[in-house]
Amino acid sequence: MLLRRCGIMLLPVLSGLLVAGCLEVEVSVDMHQDGSATITERVRLSRELLELDRRLDRDPKAEDLVGRAQIDRRAEQMGEGVVVERYEVERGEDGSIEARTVYRIPDIEDLRLVNPFLAHDRVGRVMRIQFSPMYEPRTGWHRVGHLGMSLVTAEEAPPLPEDLEEAAPAASTPADLQTLRNLRPVFADLLSNSEVTIRLSYPDDSEHDGVGRIVLFSFRGDDLDAHGRRFLENEEVMLRILQLDFEAGIIRENVREGRHRPTGPTFRGRWWGYQRFRIPPTEHLFEKYFKGRPKSQGGDQPD
């Protein structure tokens, strides 16, 4: 029963990993002074991935996911007022397909993103950006006149299968764990040529180029762990990933910055930087949250 339930839990993720082999995804959310945002999305599907996908009896096909119909559908799901400003597809000489799409949304607070924090909440959760104005210096992290920025749940995730109405227990018997260990090399190989990055930028005059940047999620197949070895070759890390235990201490220890880990992954969640972003307000956000308040609270009026 335990292995069956764990298997049911893993199926959506494992099938996703199969499609993720030789997959590159970059998503950049760029905030503007007027409150709007530009979302730039680049997706590259390798020849190997496309050939594998054509042999699988399922729909939609990977190639369909970067077709214009799916792009328009994705725009509808990203939030109120989203428009597709640019869309282009290029077929490489090596048989790959790369799609580049630029979306625009009038108000970044209406933007909806798939949860980039694997260690926080269920797979498929939809998130939105929430701003909290800092009117007083409550802690050393607070800065009057700045905004706390966090990603919070926007709406309920799709329901789980009936077999998973209760949380599936982690594999614990030697046989269960050995089964997952045997799967590790397979999925490590599938992920070895993959790259997924989700980043956010905002206007910031204190930066040399006037732009502040936050990496929400980053993973490359050649990332290193905290010991300078390939992240995917860390057996204990991969075991936890196959168990969907993204909040495990072994993962936390191997994604932290360290002198032996110059090119490691970025996973965020309850245990690292979650809800701990601080940014200066854009002109639009100043008007919304600070205008009319005394200067001692970050506003534009005398105390």
C-alpha positions in Angstrom: 0.0 0.0 0.0 2.8 2.4 0.9 4.6 1.9 -2.4 1.4 2.1 -4.4 0.5 5.4 -2.7 4.0 6.8 -3.2 3.9 5.7 -6.8 0.6 7.5 -7.4 2.2 10.6 -5.9 5.2 10.3 -8.1 3.4 9.5 -11.4 2.6 13.2 -12.3 6.1 14.3 -11.4 7.9 11.4 -13.0 5.9 11.9 -16.3 6.8 15.5 -16.1 10.5 14.7 -15.7 10.3 12.4 -18.7 9.0 15.4 -20.8 11.6 17.6 -19.1 14.6 15.7 -20.5 16.5 18.1 -22.7 14.1 20.9 -21.9 15.0 24.6 -21.4 12.6 27.0 -19.9 13.3 30.7 -19.0 10.6 32.9 -17.5 11.4 36.6 -16.7 8.9 38.9 -15.0 9.9 42.5 -15.4 8.1 45.1 -13.3 7.7 48.7 -14.7 7.2 52.1 -13.0 3.6 52.4 -14.2 2.6 49.2 -12.4 2.5 47.0 -15.4 4.8 44.0 -16.1 6.4 42.2 -19.1 6.7 38.5 -18.9 9.2 37.0 -21.3 9.1 33.2 -21.8 11.5 31.1 -23.7 11.0 27.3 -24.2 13.3 25.0 -26.1 12.4 21.5 -26.9 15.2 19.2 -28.0 15.0 16.8 -30.9 15.4 13.9 -28.5 12.5 15.1 -26.4 10.3 15.6 -29.5 11.1 12.1 -30.8 10.4 10.5 -27.4 7.1 12.4 -27.2 6.0 11.3 -30.6 6.3 7.7 -29.5 4.1 8.2 -26.5 0.4 7.7 -26.8 -0.8 10.9 -25.2 -2.2 14.4 -25.9 -1.3 17.2 -26.1 2.1 16.6 -27.6 5.1 18.5 -26.4 5.2 20.5 -29.6 1.6 21.6 -29.1 2.5 23.2 -25.8 4.4 25.9 -27.6 1.8 26.3 -30.4 -0.1 29.6 -30.6 -3.4 28.1 -29.3 -1.7 27.0 -26.1 0.1 30.4 -25.8 -3.2 32.2 -26.0 -4.7 29.8 -23.5 -1.8 30.4 -21.1 -2.2 34.2 -21.5 -5.9 33.8 -20.3 -4.7 32.0 -17.2 -2.0 34.4 -16.3 -4.3 37.2 -15.1 -6.7 39.9 -16.0 -5.7 42.0 -19.1 -2.8 39.9 -20.3 -2.0 40.3 -24.0 0.6 38.5 -26.2 2.9 41.2 -27.5 5.2 39.0 -29.5 5.3 35.3 -30.4 7.8 33.5 -32.6 8.9 29.9 -33.1 12.2 28.8 -34.6 13.1 25.3 -35.8 16.8 24.5 -35.3 18.9 22.6 -37.7 19.4 20.0 -35.0 15.7 19.3 -34.9 14.9 21.3 -31.9 12.0 23.8 -31.5 12.4 27.1 -29.6 9.4 29.4 -28.8 9.8 32.9 -27.6 6.8 34.8 -26.2 6.4 38.2 -24.6 3.3 38.9 -22.6 2.2 42.2 -21.0 -0.1 42.7 -18.0 -1.4 46.2 -17.0 -1.1 45.5 -13.2 1.5 43.1 -11.8 -0.8 42.4 -8.8 -3.2 40.7 -11.2 -0.4 38.3 -12.4 -0.9 34.6 -11.7 2.1 32.3 -11.6 2.5 28.5 -11.1 4.1 28.0 -7.7 7.9 28.2 -8.2 8.6 27.2 -4.6 8.7 23.4 -4.6 9.1 23.2 -0.8 5.9 25.2 -0.2 2.5 23.7 -0.6 1.1 21.4 -3.2 2.2 20.9 -6.9 0.0 23.0 -9.2 -0.7 25.8 -6.7 -1.4 29.2 -8.4 0.4 32.2 -6.8 0.1 35.9 -6.9 2.4 38.7 -5.9 1.4 40.6 -2.7 3.0 43.8 -1.5 3.2 45.0 2.1 4.2 48.6 2.7 6.8 49.3 5.4 5.6 52.3 7.5 7.8 51.7 10.5 11.1 49.9 11.2 9.8 46.8 13.0 13.0 44.8 12.5 16.4 45.3 11.1 15.1 43.8 7.8 12.4 46.4 7.5 13.2 49.7 5.7 10.6 52.5 5.9 9.4 53.5 2.5 10.1 50.1 1.0 7.7 47.2 0.2 7.8 43.6 1.4 7.0 41.4 -1.5 5.8 37.8 -1.3 4.2 35.2 -3.4 0.9 34.0 -1.8 -1.8 31.5 -2.8 -4.1 33.0 -5.4 -6.6 30.2 -5.7 -7.1 26.6 -4.8 -4.9 23.9 -6.5 -6.7 21.2 -8.5 -8.1 18.4 -6.3 -5.9 15.4 -5.7 -7.0 11.9 -6.7 -9.3 10.1 -4.2 -6.4 7.8 -3.2 -4.5 10.9 -2.1 -7.1 12.7 -0.1 -4.8 12.0 2.9 -1.1 12.8 2.6 0.9 9.8 1.3 3.4 8.6 3.8 7.1 8.7 2.8 8.7 5.5 1.6 10.3 4.0 4.7 10.9 0.3 4.3 14.2 -0.9 2.8 12.4 -2.3 -0.3 10.6 1.0 -0.9 13.8 3.0 -0.5 15.8 0.7 -2.8 13.1 1.0 -5.5 13.6 4.8 -5.5 17.3 4.5 -5.4 17.2 2.3 -8.5 15.2 5.1 -10.2 17.7 7.8 -9.4 20.2 7.2 -12.3 17.3 7.1 -14.8 15.9 10.5 -13.8 19.3 12.0 -13.2 20.1 11.2 -16.8 16.8 12.6 -18.1 17.4 15.8 -16.2 21.1 16.2 -17.1 20.5 18.5 -20.1 17.6 20.4 -18.6 17.4 24.0 -17.5 14.6 25.9 -15.8 14.8 29.5 -14.5 12.2 31.8 -13.1 13.3 35.3 -12.2 11.8 38.7 -11.4 13.2 42.2 -11.8 12.1 45.6 -10.6 13.3 49.2 -10.9 16.0 50.0 -8.3 18.1 53.2 -8.5 20.5 51.8 -6.0 21.7 49.1 -8.5 24.4 50.1 -11.0 22.1 49.5 -14.0 18.9 50.6 -12.2 17.4 47.1 -12.0 17.1 44.8 -9.0 16.8 41.0 -9.7 15.5 38.0 -7.8 15.9 34.4 -8.9 12.7 32.6 -7.7 13.8 29.2 -9.1 16.8 27.9 -11.0 18.0 24.5 -11.9 20.5 23.2 -14.5 21.6 19.7 -15.1 25.2 20.6 -14.4 24.5 22.4 -11.1 26.8 21.5 -8.3 25.9 20.6 -4.7 27.4 22.2 -1.6 30.4 19.8 -1.9 31.3 20.8 -5.4 29.9 17.6 -6.9 27.1 17.4 -9.5 23.7 17.9 -7.7 22.1 15.1 -9.7 24.7 12.6 -8.6 24.0 13.3 -4.9 22.1 10.0 -4.1 20.4 11.3 -0.9 19.2 14.5 -2.6 17.7 12.6 -5.5 16.1 10.2 -3.1 14.3 13.0 -1.4 13.3 14.5 -4.8 11.8 11.2 -5.9 9.8 11.2 -2.6 8.6 14.7 -3.3 10.1 15.8 0.0 11.4 19.1 -1.2 11.5 20.5 2.3 14.1 17.9 3.4 17.1 19.1 5.3 19.5 17.4 2.9 18.1 19.5 0.0 18.3 22.7 2.1 21.9 22.0 2.9 22.9 21.5 -0.7 21.2 24.6 -2.3 22.7 27.1 0.1 25.5 29.5 -1.1 28.9 28.2 -0.3 32.5 28.6 -1.5 32.5 25.0 -2.9 29.1 25.5 -4.7 29.6 28.3 -7.2 26.9 27.1 -9.7 24.3 25.4 -7.5 20.5 25.4 -7.9 18.1 28.0 -6.4 15.2 26.4 -4.5 13.1 28.6 -2.3 10.5 27.7 0.2 9.5 27.9 3.9 13.2 27.5 4.9 15.0 29.9 2.6 13.9 33.4 1.7 10.2 32.7 1.5 8.3 35.9 1.9 11.5 37.8 2.6 11.9 40.0 -0.5 12.2 43.7 0.0 12.0 46.2 -2.9 11.7 50.0 -3.4 8.3 51.0 -4.7 7.7 51.8 -8.3 6.0 55.1 -9.1 2.7 53.3 -9.3 3.2 51.5 -6.0 4.3 54.7 -4.3 1.1 56.3 -5.4 -0.9 53.3 -4.1 0.8 52.7 -0.8 2.7 55.8 0.3 1.3 59.0 -1.3 -0.3 61.3 1.2 1.4 59.7 4.2 4.0 61.6 6.4 7.6 61.3 5.3 8.4 59.4 8.5 6.2 56.6 7.1 7.8 56.8 3.6 5.3 59.2 2.2 5.5 62.7 0.6 3.9 64.8 3.3 5.5 66.6 6.3 5.3 65.0 9.7 
